[in-house]
Amino acid sequence: MTAIRIGVDVGGTNTDAVALDVSAQASEHRGVVAHCKTPTTANVTEGIEIAIRNVLDLSKLSLDKIASVTIGTTHFINAVIERDVSRLRRVAVIRLSKSFLREVPPLSDFPPSLAKIVKGYVGYVDGGLHIDGSQEAPIVESQVVRECLTIKEKRLTAVVIAGIFSPIDTYFKQEDTVREIVTRELPDVDVICSHEVANIGFLERENASILNAAILQYARRTIKGFRTAIKTLHLDCPLFLTQNDGTLLDAVSAARVPIRTFSSGATNSMRGAAYLSRVRTEASSTIVVDIGGTSSDVGVLLPSGLPRQASAYVSVAGVKVNYSMPHLHSIGLGGGSIVREANEQVSVGPDSVGHSLTKEGRVFGGSILTASDIAVALEKVLMGKVDLVRSVPKQTIDRAQARIKTLLEAAIDVIKTSPDPLPVLLVGGGSILAPDSLKGASDLIRPPFHDVANAVGAAISQVGGTVDMVQNITSQTEAQAIENAKSLAIRKTIEAGAEESSVFIAEIESLPVTYMANQLRTVVKAIGNLDSNVQPSGESLDTAEDRDDYTDIIKEIQGEIIEEAAVDPTTYKPYIAMNDETGVAEWKISESDINYLADGCYVLGCAGGGSPGSSRLQLRDQVRAGYTMRIIDETSLKDDAIIYWGGHMGSPATSVERLNATETVSAFTVLMEYLRHDSFDAIAGLEIGGANGLEPLLVGSSKFFNRPVVDADFMGRAYPTYWQTTLAAHHPLELTPCAIDSGDGKSIIMTRAPDDEIVDRALRASCAEMGSRVGNAAKPTTTERVRGCAVINSYSLAWRIGRCIAVAEYTNTLSRVAEAIVEEAGGPESAKILFRGKIVGVERRLWKGHSYGEVVIASTSPEEEADEDGPAVSEYMSTVARGGILKVPFKNENILAEHTDETGKQSVIASVPDLICVLDRGSGRALGVPEFKYGFRVVVLGITCSPRWTDTPKGLEIGGPKAFGYDNVDYKPLGRYIKPRSVLEEYVEDK
């Protein structure tokens, strides 16, 4: 018997529905038995019922032929975006960790307006795992019961349980254990375990879980309404919702994790377009352009048939999360885009008349020339009255069409990962705007039923299963570990309702865990066709807390919260004050300073050093709580000053779960006790790059030691090991005695060593046994050593780079942020733009706990470099190399930049110890090794290193290319080092 699938797409304006016979895809009508478009109603259930009834009436199908109903909807994400208090609940969060997670609380990076609506309570209980899967601490039932009493008193009905490394907790199952206790104590409460919502990345996983819990009750009622609609229509078939990645979620599962449906519309559109066009996506990737009334979304379907996913972290309603979402590039081009002409130049968009097209457009008697008017004038479509656009000059029409062509070609190129042409599918009501050919398109296809591609995509959705796990490869090969993950993904897909014979592996990503020997993180996705024998679930969606309406919910919060105005970085000045006791000028760190320093430190990290994200939140919260942090100039140090220095040691993969804590503070305390120091005078940085650049500010905060941080560090960048410092280059054997502390009661003091390298190796081996992340306190140093061999004014440089990014963002000049950074880093004599291009390859491998590999960047043409709203190509700073490709090998940090031109000639254009930084052109911010992703448009920046690395042979020996195994590469300075101007020196003059 032929099985008919019904697909429904609920949009903001229309609800589309199709009845689809997948077995008839080869026919002229593509298996579309019937389709309809109806206005979306305020009562979403009613609108869906009307749409499906219309399709059933048009098709005259027997109800027993309907195999499934699949719905794609934006209602859940809209509730979050709109801050709709009638559809969101306050949430209690229970974190599982005995010693960590206290410094960066839940909702730290939520927009204030949303946080105030959903924040209910935060509790902590013992628990958590280490990166190797061992327990940080076992669950203590009495602690959980205590938290339940508080949650009950606060009358909260949604609870999130979030434990460190819970996605890899297959043995202890701590989150599940806590859920059992909470459910027993609070039977009417919804309990969400974070490992069921998202993958590794604690804060982002917790954020996603909180959003999921906040919307859960509304989602359950809505999906219950969907079921009611199906039942009213006398359909006896399973109900599914579409997920963000293009796979199915049964109604019961969707009611538990509605966040997985937040962004499924674009995915449905892409998959529907491929189906309708009959393009064989398994042969190559396919580009899909969905042109609407205001904007166009461009995405890529991979050979797996699924959309290419965005980077690890994405933002939803201003909240950073880490679940799958399609990678889209959006431009302001749609049917309502306004066409303007000035100085013989024609612009199209990005502003639009939107839904007012039928009133404002020329062909409808309005006064505004739109892209749709151009299409009518070119006789591409019959719409309105063609006579009303006959007066538009042919030159204007031709220029507008040329501009539309340019916009689409540029958008297609941005989304591609190679210069090879690919098939391009055009869907959406505005697809009539597209010309007959586009550069970069091997074929341009506008399939039949393109205006209901979203509903078709929903109907053809497949079943998926994903695993994300960390495995030890000491007793198994990497290939065996990957096979194990593949088997688990296949089993998970079959359990979700896929036909066993149809399941295949769609995606595999294997990532070495940096600074951890023999640990491999593997992410595998399997997909398969829906088993037509799957029966509808009879599981109830009701709970005691659900109601038929929300008319009694007080809406006192909505509309009352004003987001704090952003600081204008073009006028902002740091606050410099004289210390009354010492007479020394001190830079008092503000929240804006922290933001600038965080972005600048990541740039100076040269793709390493770890993300400063949680460190930024930790320091920001301390400033908001009234604690102070201060930076002083090295000239202010007393000659006999005792200067402590240090930072974090370990794997960034641990940091993304444990967040920033106080391990370094503890390490300082341990070393002070050993050396019998009651105090010290100042703190210097181990490395300015990445998260470690912010660590001295934490230690020096008035919450802890209340000591100033010297505007200097011992690397001027990030390096992978503790001994690769300018101090070791100039004065070997001054790293011990030193101490490390895990933050949970374990500490080690190393008293002496025959050489500096063994210090790092011994401490790193201990670090692996202590949870793979420790704080490190080095042997205290002196004023003479800081002045003589530290990199001076490194915090000033980080601040200036971060301010460049903030200014570019504030003034919409991100396209020139690299040029601005060059100027702040000493100008073209000291810093240079090495290359512009697009990432087309990333390779990673694990060796001795370090992440080795290379990123491959293909050059972009001058036309491709020009942004839609950016400057002319001639205004960009010239690059050191053009054309061809650039390879940047890395060992946790970028090592060198090797250019290969079109003739095959190779040359190294920059190498360590000079800084090689990769910037994302979209955000202007640095990309670390974990963020290197195919398709990102990037600018590669080079900055000349401090002479502290080059004025002694030892510096190049431990910090040059030969230290990383490149014996055939001789270091050649990128330029002449220019000392960064001190922030204190510049702004103290304003006092």
N, C-alpha and C positions, 0 to 999 in steps of 0.2 A: 504494500500500500504506500502511495506517495505521501511523504511527511511534509507538511507545510509549516514553515516557521513564520511567526509574526514578529516584526521588529518595530519598536516605537521610539521616537526621539522627541523628548519634551524640551522645547526651546523657550526662550523668553517671549517670543512672539507667536510662533506656530508650534503645533504638535503634529509630527509626521508619522504615518504608519504605513507599513507595507506587509503584504502576504507574499512569501517567497518560497518557491520550489527550487531548492538548491540543485537538484538533479538536472534542472533544465537551464543551467547557466549558459550552455552553448547555443541556446535558441536566440532568436532575434530580440525577444522581450526579456532575455537574461533570467528567466524564471520568475519575474515579477508578475504575480497573478493579479494583484490589485494594489493600488496605492492611493493615499489621500493626504490632504493637508488641511488641518482645521485650526482655528485660533486657540491658543493656550488659555485655559480658564483659570480663574482664581482658585477654584477647587480642582486640584490637579487630577484627582481620581475621576472626576466627572469628565474632564477633557480626554483622558486616556480611554475611558469607556466609549465616548463618542467616536474617537478616532478608530478604535478597533472595530466597533460596530459598523462604521462606514465601510471599512475594508472587507468585513465579512459579507455585508450586503452587496458590495460591488462584485466580489468574487463568486458569490453564491456557493461557497464551499460548505461541505458537510462538516459539522463541528468536530467529529471524530478524526478528521484529517489534520487537525492542528496539533503539531508535535510540541511546540513550546511558544512562549511569549517572552521576549527579551526587551527590557526598557532601559534607555539611557536618559538620565535626567540631571539637571544642574540645580535642583531645588535645595539639596543639602549644602552645597558650597555657597549658594546664594544667602542662606541663613547666616553663615559665618561672615561673609563679606559685608552684609547689610547690618551686622551687629544686632540681629533681631532677637531681643530678649524673650519674646514669646516662644521662640523655638530653641533657645539655648538654656542649658542648666549649669548651675554652679557645680564644680567638681572638687572632690577630695583626692589628694595624691599621697600615696604611701611609697616612700623610697626605701629600697633594700640595700643598706650598706652600713657596716659598723663604724667605719672610720672616714668615709669620703662622702661627697655629694652635698656637704653642708654649705660650702662657700658660694656655689652658684645655684640658687633656689629655683624651683619650678616657675614657669612663666616669665623668666628673666628677660627673654627677648620678645615677648608678646607686645603688640601695640597696647598702650595703657587702656584704651577704650574697651578692647576685647578682654584684657586681663581682668578688669574690674567686673565684667559680666560673669566670667566663668570661674574665677578664683574662689574656692570654698575653704580649703584647709590643706595644710602640708604636715605630714608626719614622717618620722624616720624609725625604722626598726633594723635590727641586725640582719645581715645577709650579704648578698653580692658574690660575684665570682672574680677570679683573676683571668687573664687572657688565656692561660693554659687549661681552663675549665675547672680548676680547683676552687674550693670555697674560700672566700675572704672570711666569712663567718656563717655559722648555721642559723636558721630561722629560730627565733624564740617565740613560742606561741603566746606567752603572757604579754609580750610587747604588742603583738598584733591585736589582741583582745583589748588592751588599753586604748589603742588608736581607734578601735571600733566604737568604744564608749563615747569618745570625743565626736566622732562623725555622727553618731546617733543624736547627741545633744545639739549639734548644729543642723540637724534635719536635712542632711545631704543625702541624695539618692543616686549619685554616680561616683564611683571610686576607680582611680587608676593605680595599678601596681606596677612599679618600674624598678627593676634591679639591674645592677652592673653586669654586662655581658649576658643578659638573659636570652638573647637569640641563640647562643651556643650551649645553653644549659639543658642538655638532654639527659643528664643523670640525676641531679639533685632536684630539678624542677621547682625551684624556689618560688617563682611567681605563682605557679599552680597551687603550691602548698598554702601560700598566704590567701589566695582566692578561696580555697576551701574553708579556711577559718573565717574570713570576712562573710562569706555566704551563710555560714552557720550562725554567726552572731547577728547578721543583718540580712535576713532572707529576702527582703523586698528591695534590695539595693542592686543596681547594675555594677558589675565588677569587670574592668577591662585590664587584661594583662598586656603589657607593652610588647612582648615578643610575638603576640598574635597580630599586631598592627603594622610594625615596620622592623627594619633590620638594624645592624650595628651602627652606632652613632647615638649615644645616650640621649642628649638633649633634644635632638631632632625626633628621635623615636618617642620620647616622652611628650613632646609637643603634639605629635600626630595623635597620640593616645588621648591626650586631653581634649583636643578638638573632636575626636571620635566620641568620647564620653559625653561631651557637651551637647552634641547633636543627636545622640543615640535615641532618646525618647521620641523626638520628632520623626526621626527616620523610621523607627519601628511603627509608629502610627501611619506614616505615609505608605510604607510598604504593605502594611495591613490593608490600607485603602486600595492599593494595586491588586491585592488578592481578592478583595471584595468585588472590584470591577470585573476580574476574570470570572469569578463565581456568578456574578449577575448575568454575564454573557453565556453562562452554561458551558464554559470551557473546562475540560478536565485534563489539564496539561501543566507541566512545571513552569514556574515563573522565575526568570533570571533578571539580574541587573548587570550592566556592562561595567567592567573595571577600567581603571586608567590605562592599563597596558594592553587593552583589547581583548581580554579574556572574560569568561563568564563568572558570575557569582550568584549562587542560588539565593532565593529570597530570604531564607533563614540566616545565612551567612552575611548577606548584605545588611540585614537588620542588626547584626553584631558589629560589623566593621564598615559602616556607611562611608567612611573617609576614602575607601578604595574606589568609590564611584565618583569622586569629586570632579575629575577632569576627563571623563570618558568621551565627551562629545567630539573632540578633535580626532581621537583614535577611531571612533566609529566612522567618521567622515572619510578618513584615509583608507580604512579597510573596505568600506563600501565602494569607494571609487575604484579600487583595484579589482574588486569582484565585478562591477558593472562594465569595466573596460576590458575584462578578460586578459589583462596583462599578467604574464607569468612572473610573479615577483621572485620566485626561486631562482630565476636566471640572473637577476641583478637587482640592485636597489631601485626603487621607484619614487619619484617626487610627486607629492600631491599638493595642489594649490586650491584652497577653499576660499573663494571670493564672496564675501557677503555684502551687506549694505554700507558698512563703515570701514571694515578692515579685511585684510587677507591673511590667512594662516598658511604657512608653508611648512611641510613636514616630510619625513622620509620613511617609506616602508622598506624594511630590510628583507633580504631573501627569506627569512623565517616567516614573513607575512605579518609581522608585528612592527609597530612603529619604533624608530630609534628613540631611546629614552634620554631624558635630560640628565644633567650631571647629578652627582650623588645627592646634593642638597638642593631643594627647590623651595620657593616661598609661596605660601597659600594665605591670602588675606593678611599679608604682612608677617606671617609666622613661618619660620624655617622648619621644614620637615624633610624626611628622607624616604618617602615611598615613591614608587614608580610613577612617572608622568612623561608623556611624550615630549620630545624636543621640538619646539616650534619656533619659527621666526615669523613675527607679525609685522606687517607694514600698514600704513594708513591709506589703503586703496580699496574702494568698494563702489558699489553702484551709486551711492550718494556723495562720493567725493567731489569737493568743489574744485572747479577748473578756473584758474586765473591766468591773465596774460599781462606781463609788464616787461618793458624794454626788450621786446621781441623774444621773450622767454615765457614758456607756458608751464605752470605748475599744476599738479593734480593731487589734491589732498595735502596734508593728512587729515584736515578737518572735513566734516561731512554733514549733509543735511539729515542723514540718518532716516528715521521713520517718517520724516516730513517730506520725503522725495515726491510723493504724489501731490503735494501742495506747493513746494518750493521749486521743483525742477522745471526747466523751460518747456519740455514737451507736455507738461501738465498745466501750463499757464502761469507758472511762477517766474521769478526774475533771476534765479541763480542757475548758472551753467554748471552742470554736473557731468560726471563720467558717463552716466546713463544717456544723457543728451548726445554725447559724442558717439556712443554706440548706435543710437537711433539715426543720427546724421550719416553714419557709415553704412546704414541699412543692415546692421547686424541683428537687429531685433525690432519687432513692431511693438511700440509702447506709446501711449498718449497720442498727441497730434504731431506728425512729422513736419507739418508746415511751420510749426513754431520754432524750428531750429534751422530752417533754410537760410536764415539771415546770418548765421554764424559763418565767418570767413573760412574758406577751405584751408588756409594756412594755419588758422587756429586749430581746426580739427586735426590736421596732419601732425602739428606739433604736440597736441594733447595725446594722440595715439602713440607718437614716438616716446613721450614721457611715460605713458603706461607701460610700454614695452621695456623701457629702461628699468623702471621700478621692479617689474616682475623678473627680469633677467638678473638684476642685482640680488633679489631675494632668493632666487633659485641657487645662485652661486654661493651665497652665504651658507646655505644648508647642505651643500655638496661637500664631499670629503676628497674628491679628486677632480681633475679637469675633464675627465671623460664625460661625454654627453650621456644623459639618462632619460628614460621615458618620463614625461610630465603629464599628470592627469589633472584636469580642470573640473571642479565641482562647485556647487553653490549657485545661488541665484545671480550673482555678479560675474559668473564665468564668461558671460557674453562679452565682457570688456576685453578679454585677452586677444591679442593678434593671432594670425594664422601660424606664426612661427616665432620661436624664442631661442636665442643663443644659449647653448648648454643643454638643449632638449633634443634627444635623438628622435623623439616622436611626441607630438602634441595631441592629446586625446581628450575630447569632451564626451563622456559616455552618456548613453540614454539614461533617463531617470536621475540625472545628476543633481536635481534639486531635492531629492530625498535620499541622497547617499548616506546620510547619518543613520536613517532608519534601516537601510539595507545593511550597513555595517553592524548594527545591533543584532539583526537577524542572523548573520553568519558568524557571530562570535564563537570562539573555541574555548576549550577548557584548559586552564594552565596550572602549573605548580612550580614554586620557586623554593630553593634552599640556599641559605647563606651561612656558611660554617667555617670555623677555624680548625684545621687538622694538623697533628704532628706528623712530620714526614721522616722521622728518625727510623722507624721500622717499616716504612712503606715508601714507594717512589711517589713523585709528584703525579705521575700518570695514574697510579693506583688510587691516590687520594681524589683525583678528579673523577675517576670511574665510580668511586663510592658515592660522591655527591650526585652524579648523574642518576645512579640507581635510586637514590632517595627522591630526587625530583620526579622521576617517572612514576614511582609508587604514589607519590602525593597527587599527581595529575589523574591517575586512574581512580584513586579514592574520591577525587572531586567530581567524577562523572564522565571521564573520557573513555572512548573506545580504546581498549588496550592495543589493538593492532595499529591504530592511527597515531599513537604518541611518538613524538620525536623531540630531540634536544634542540631548542631554538637559540639559546644563548649560553655561553660559558665565559666566565671571567675568573682568572686565577691571579691572585695578588699576594706577593710575599709580605709577611708582617715585618716591617722594618725594625732593626735592632733586636730581633728575636730569631735565634737560630732554629731552623727546622720547623717553623710554623708557617702554614699556608692557609690563606683565606680563599675559599672557592664559592662563587656565586653561579648557580646553574638554574636555568628556566626550561621547563619542558611544556609542550602544548600538544593537544590532540583534539579530535572531533568529538562533539557531544554525542554520547550514547543515546540513541533514540528510544531505548528501553528504560531510561531514567524515569522514575515515577515522581509525581509531585510530592513534596514534603508536607506532612500533615502537622508538623510541629507548630505549636501555638506561638504567636508573637505577642500575646498579652502579658502584662505584669500588673501587679496591684497598683502601681503608680500611674499607669496609662489612663488617659481620659479622652473623651470624645472631642473636647474642645479646650481652648486655653483662654477663654474669656475672663477667667478670674485671676490670671497672672498679672501682677503689677508691673507696669512698664516704666518704673521710675528712673531706671538707668539710661534708657535709650534717649539719645539726643542731648544728654546733659554733660558728656565728657568731652573736653577740648584737648586734642593732642597738643603736646608741647611744641612750640614753634622751633624750627630748626635754627641753629646758630649760623649766621652768615660768615662763612670762612674767609670771604674777601676782606672783611673788616675786623675779624677777631684778632685779639692780641693776648698772648699769654701773660699771666700775672707774675711779675717779679717783685719781690719784697726783701728788704734788708732784715736779717735776723738780729733782733735787739741784743741777744747775748753774745753772739760771735762777730757781728758786724759784717757777715758774709751775705752776698746777694743770693737769694734762693728762688728758684722757679717753682711756684706752687702749682701742682698738677690739677687741672680741671677735667671734667668729663669730656669736653671737646679735645683736650690734649691727649687723653687716653685713646680716643677714637683715631686721631691722627697718628699717634705712635704705633697703634696696632697695625694699621694699614701699611705704614712705612717699614715697620719691622719685618712684615711678611715679604715685602719687596726685597729688602736686604738679606732675607733668608735664602735667596737664590734657589727657590723651590723646596727648601728644607726648613728645619727648625721647628716644624709643627705649626699648625694653625693657631693663631692667637685669639681665636673666637671666645673660648670660655674664660681665658685670662682677662680679656677686655671686660666681660660681664662682671667678673669678680672684682676687678679694680673699680669699675663704674659704681657698683653697689656700695663699695667702701666709701667712695667720695660722697655718694648720696646719704650715707649714714653719718657723715661728718668727720670721717678720718682724713688725715692729710698725708700727702706724698710730696717730696721735693727733690729737685735736682740742683747740683752745684757745679761750678766750673772747677777743673783740676787745679787751676792756679789758686783756688781758695783753700786747698788742703794744707794742713800744718805739716811741717817737715817731718815730724815724728808720728804722723798719723798711722793708726792701725786700720787697714782697709780689708774688709772681708769681701769675698767674691764667690760666685757659684751660680747654680741654676739647675734645671731639670736634666736628668739622664734617663734614657729608656726609649720605649717605642711610642711614636705618635698614635699608633693603633690602640694603645692602652689609654692615652689621654682623651680620645674621643668618647670613651666610656666612663672613665673615672672623673672626668672634668678636672678643672684646676682645684687643687687643694693646698695644703700647707706643708708639703714634704720638705721644701727647701728651708722654710722657717725652722722645722725640726732638725734638719741637718746642721744648720748654723748653731743651734742650741747645743747639739751633741759635741761639735768641735770646740765651742767655747768652754764647755765643761771640761773637756780633755786638756785644753790649753790653759785652763784656769783664768779665762778672760771674763771679767764681769760685764764688759761692754766693748765697743769699738767705735771708731770715728766716722766711717763712711763705707759705702758699698759700691763695688764696681761690677760691671756685667761680664759674664763669661762670654756670651755672644749676643750681638744685637739682633741677629736674624731670628725671625719667627717668634714663637711663644716665649722663648727664653729671654728675648729682649725686654719683656715686661716683668719678668720674675724679680729683678732687683727692686722694682717699685713696690711689689707686694711685701718683700722682706723689710724694706725701709719704711713701710707705712706706719703711721702712729698707732695702728691696731696691734703692731708687733714690736719691732725694735726702735722705731721712731728715729731713723738715721737717714741722712741725705744720700742720694745716689749720685755718683760722679758721672759727668757727661763723657763717658768713655767705656770701652769694653776691650776684651783681649782677642777679638777676631775681626771686627769690622764687617761681619757677615755671619753666615752659619757654616760650620764644618761638622762632619759626622762624628768626630772623636774629641775627647776632653783634652788630649795632649796637642792637638793642632791649634795652638794659640801663639800669639806674638810673644807672650811671656816665655813659653818654652823655646821659642826661636832665639830669643836673646839671652835668656838665663835658664838653661836646662836644670832639671832636678829641683825645682821649686814648687812642685805640685803636692808634695806630702810634707806633713801629715794632712790628711783630708778625711772627710766623713760623708757617708751617704745614709739616708733615712727613707724608709718606705711610707711613712705617714701613718702606719698602723702598728707601731711598736717595735719595728725591726730596724736596727742601725748597725753600721760597721765603720770602724776607724782603720784606715791604712796608714801606718806610721812611717814607712820608708820603702824605697824601691830603687833598683840599680839604674833604671832609665824611665823616661816619661811615658813611653808607649805601654809598658807593662802596667802602669797605673790604670790606664783606661781599660785594658783588657781584663784585669782582675776585678775592677769595679763593675764592669759590664756583665761579667759572668755572675757576680753576686746579685746584680740588679735583676737578672732573669729569674733568680730564685726568690726574689723579694716582691714579685708581682709585675716585673718589667717596667716599672716607673719609680724612680727615686729622686729625692732632692740631693744636691751635691754641694758641699761647702769645701772650697779649696783652701790650701794653706794661706793664711792672711798675708797680704803683701804690703808694700810700703809706698809712700808718696813718690820716692825716687823711681820705683819700678813703674808706677802708673804714668808718670810724666815721661819716662824714658822709652817705654815699649808698648803702652796701650794705644789703641786707636782713639784719638781724641775727637770730641764733639760728635760721636756716633748717634747719640740720642737727638741731638739737634738735627742731624741729617734725616733720621727716621721721621721726626716730626714734620720737617719740611716736605718730604716726599708724601706723607699722609695728607698734609694740607693741600698739596697739588691735586691729589685725587678728589678731595672734598670740594675744592674750588671748581674742578672740571665737572663734577656731578652737579653742583649748585648752578653753574652757568651754562650747562648743556654743551660743554666743550670736551667731552670724553675722547673725541677723536684725536685731540692734540695733547692728551695727558702725558704721553711719552716725551714730547718736546719740552713740556713744563718740568718734568722730572730731570731731564738732562740739564736744564738751566740751574736747578737747585743743587745738582750734584757737581757743580763746577763749570758748567757750560761745555760746548763741543770739544774743548781741549782735554777735558777730563772724562766726560761720558759721551756715549754714542748710541745711536739706534743701529743695532747690528742687522736687523732683518724684519720684514713684515710678511706675514703669510698665514697659512691655515694648517692646523695639526692634521696630518694624514696618517700618522702611525705612532703607536706607543708600544714599546716592548719593556717588560719587567722580568727580572729573575732574582732569586734569593741566593745569597752566598754569605755565610758567616754572620747571619743576622742583619745584613744590610740590603737595601733595595737597590739593585743595579739595573740599568737599562738605558734606553735612549728615547727621546721624543723626536719625531721627524716632522719637519715643517716645510710645506710647499709654498713657493713664492706666489704672491698675488700680483696681478697687473695693476698699473696705475688707475685704470678705470674701476677695478674691483676694490681698490683701496679707498676710493672716494665714497664717503658716507652720504646718505640722502640729505641730511641736514648739516653735513660737515663742511670744512673748507675745501677749496680747490686743491687738486693734487699738488700743484706747484707750491702750495703753502706748507706742505709737509717737509720735515727735515729729511735730507737724503740719508740713505742707509749705507752701511759699510759694504754690504753685499746685496745684489739684486738678481732676480731670476733663479732658476734651479731650485735646489732644496738645501735646507740647513738641518744638520743632525746635532742634537745636544745630548751627549751621554751624561748620565748622573749616577752618583753613589749617594743616595739620599738628597744631595745637593747637586746642582749643575756643575759639570767639570770643565767642559770646553764647548766651543761652537765651531763645527766643521762645515764649510760651505762647499757644495758641488755645483758648478755652473752648468749651462746647457751643453757644453762640450765635454763634460765629464771631468774637468779639472777640479781637483780638491785643494782646499786651503783652510788652515785653522785661523779663524779671524779673532778669536778671543779664547783665553784659558785662565784657569785658576792660577794665582790667587785673585785675579781680577774678578769682579762680580758679573755674573750672567743671569739676568732676571727675565722671566717670561710673564708678560702682562696680557690679561684678557682684554681685548679691544672693546667688548661690550660693556664691561663694568669699570675698566681702568685699573683693576686690582690685580695683585699677583696671583699666579697659579702655582700651587705647590705640586710636588710629584703625585700625590693622590688625586689631584684635580685635572691632570692632563687627560683630555678626552678628545676623541676624534671629532673633527669639524670645527673646533674652536678657532676663531680668528684671533691672532695674537701679534704682539709686538715684542721683539727680543731686544732687551736693553743691556748695554755693557757699561760698567762703571770701573774706573781705574782704582786699584786697591791702594791702601795706605802703604807708604814706604817702610812701615814696620815689618812688612812681609818681604821686601826686596832689598833692604840695605844690609842684609846679612845672608850668607849662603845657606844657613840653617833654615831660614824662612822659606826659601824655595824648595829646600829638601823635604820639609814636612807639609808645606802648603801648596806646592806647585804641581804641574801635571804628572811629574814622575812619581809623586807620592801616591797617585791613583793608578799606577801601572802604565802610564803613557810615556814610556822611555824614549820614544822617537819624537816627542813633541818638546820643543824648547820654548820656554816662556818668553813672549814678546809683549812688553807693556802696551796696553790699549791706548794710553795717552799719558798725560802728565797729571799726577795727583794734585788736587787743590783742596786744601783743608776746608771742611764745611764751616760756615760761619756759626758761631755760638748763638743760640737763642737768648741766652742770658746776656751776652754782650750787646746784641741788637736791641733788646727790649728794655734793658735796664736804663738805657738812655732816655726812655719815655717817662721815667719816674720823676 
